[in-house]
Amino acid sequence: MNKPFTPVPVRIDVVTMPVNELRQLITDTVTDAMNRATAAAAKGAKTAPNGAAVLPELLTRKEAAALLRVGVATLDGYVRDGMLTKYKVGRSQTRLKRDEVRELARLAQ
């Protein structure tokens, strides 16, 4: 019961613009994306005495495991069990907050 292949129509628009306008469009788009990413990361962040946001320091799984003196598999178990929260950075990377890892290390003593 294989259905025959049906091509999907694709629309391609070609836009002509001066190079300097294209550069400005790219710059504005990247700046906007960076501002949104910074604002999202700063949500719930602490504030420095000068009023600037202090972003939490993030650790890789390997760094967090070393801080806890456990293997990465054990660290993954802590995440699965809800003892630690992992945060997505970019498309595929995850990180853990240093403060949360230190708190777990303190409780484990």
C-alpha positions as CSV (number, residue, x, y, z in Angstrom):
1,M,0.0,0.0,0.0
2,N,2.7,2.5,-0.9
3,K,1.4,5.8,-1.9
4,P,2.9,7.3,-5.0
5,F,5.4,10.1,-4.4
6,T,3.8,13.5,-4.7
7,P,6.2,16.4,-5.2
8,V,5.7,19.3,-2.8
9,P,5.6,22.6,-4.6
10,V,8.3,24.9,-3.4
11,R,8.2,28.7,-3.8
12,I,11.5,30.5,-4.1
13,D,11.6,34.3,-4.1
14,V,14.7,36.1,-5.3
15,V,15.1,39.6,-3.8
16,T,17.6,42.1,-5.1
17,M,19.1,44.6,-2.6
18,P,22.3,46.6,-2.2
19,V,25.1,44.8,-0.3
20,N,25.1,47.5,2.5
21,E,21.4,46.9,3.1
22,L,22.0,43.1,3.3
23,R,24.8,43.6,5.8
24,Q,22.6,45.8,7.9
25,L,19.7,43.3,7.8
26,I,22.1,40.5,8.9
27,T,23.6,42.7,11.7
28,D,20.1,43.7,13.0
29,T,18.9,40.0,12.9
30,V,22.0,38.7,14.8
31,T,21.9,41.6,17.3
32,D,18.2,40.9,18.0
33,A,18.8,37.2,18.4
34,M,21.7,37.8,20.8
35,N,19.6,40.3,22.8
36,R,16.8,37.8,23.1
37,A,19.2,35.0,24.2
38,T,20.9,37.2,26.8
39,A,17.5,38.3,28.2
40,A,16.4,34.7,28.4
41,A,19.6,33.6,30.1
42,A,19.4,36.5,32.6
43,K,15.9,35.6,33.6
44,G,16.1,34.9,37.3
45,A,19.8,35.8,37.4
46,K,21.3,37.6,40.4
47,T,22.2,41.3,40.3
48,A,25.6,42.7,40.8
49,P,26.1,45.9,43.0
50,N,26.2,48.0,39.9
51,G,22.8,46.7,38.8
52,A,24.2,44.5,36.0
53,A,22.8,40.9,35.7
54,V,25.1,38.2,36.9
55,L,24.5,35.1,34.9
56,P,24.8,31.7,36.6
57,E,28.0,29.8,35.7
58,L,27.2,26.7,33.7
59,L,29.1,23.5,33.8
60,T,29.4,20.7,31.2
61,R,28.4,17.2,32.4
62,K,32.0,16.2,32.7
63,E,32.9,19.3,34.8
64,A,29.8,18.8,37.1
65,A,30.7,15.1,37.5
66,A,34.3,16.0,38.5
67,L,33.0,18.6,41.0
68,L,30.8,15.9,42.6
69,R,33.5,13.3,42.3
70,V,31.3,10.9,40.4
71,G,31.2,9.5,36.9
72,V,29.1,11.0,34.1
73,A,26.7,8.1,34.2
74,T,26.0,8.7,37.9
75,L,25.5,12.4,37.1
76,D,23.0,11.4,34.4
77,G,21.2,9.4,37.1
78,Y,21.0,12.4,39.4
79,V,19.4,14.3,36.5
80,R,17.0,11.5,35.8
81,D,16.0,11.3,39.5
82,G,15.4,15.0,39.6
83,M,18.3,15.8,41.9
84,L,19.8,18.1,39.3
85,T,18.4,20.0,36.4
86,K,20.1,20.2,33.0
87,Y,19.6,23.3,30.9
88,K,19.7,23.3,27.1
89,V,22.3,25.6,25.5
90,G,22.1,25.9,21.8
91,R,20.6,23.1,19.7
92,S,22.1,20.0,21.3
93,Q,24.3,21.0,24.3
94,T,23.2,20.8,27.9
95,R,24.7,22.4,31.0
96,L,24.2,22.3,34.7
97,K,24.3,25.3,37.1
98,R,27.4,25.4,39.3
99,D,25.3,26.6,42.3
100,E,23.0,23.6,42.0
101,V,25.9,21.1,41.6
102,R,27.6,22.6,44.7
103,E,24.4,22.4,46.7
104,L,24.1,18.7,45.9
105,A,27.7,18.2,46.8
106,R,27.1,19.9,50.1
107,L,24.0,17.8,50.9
108,A,25.9,14.6,50.0
109,Q,28.6,15.2,52.6
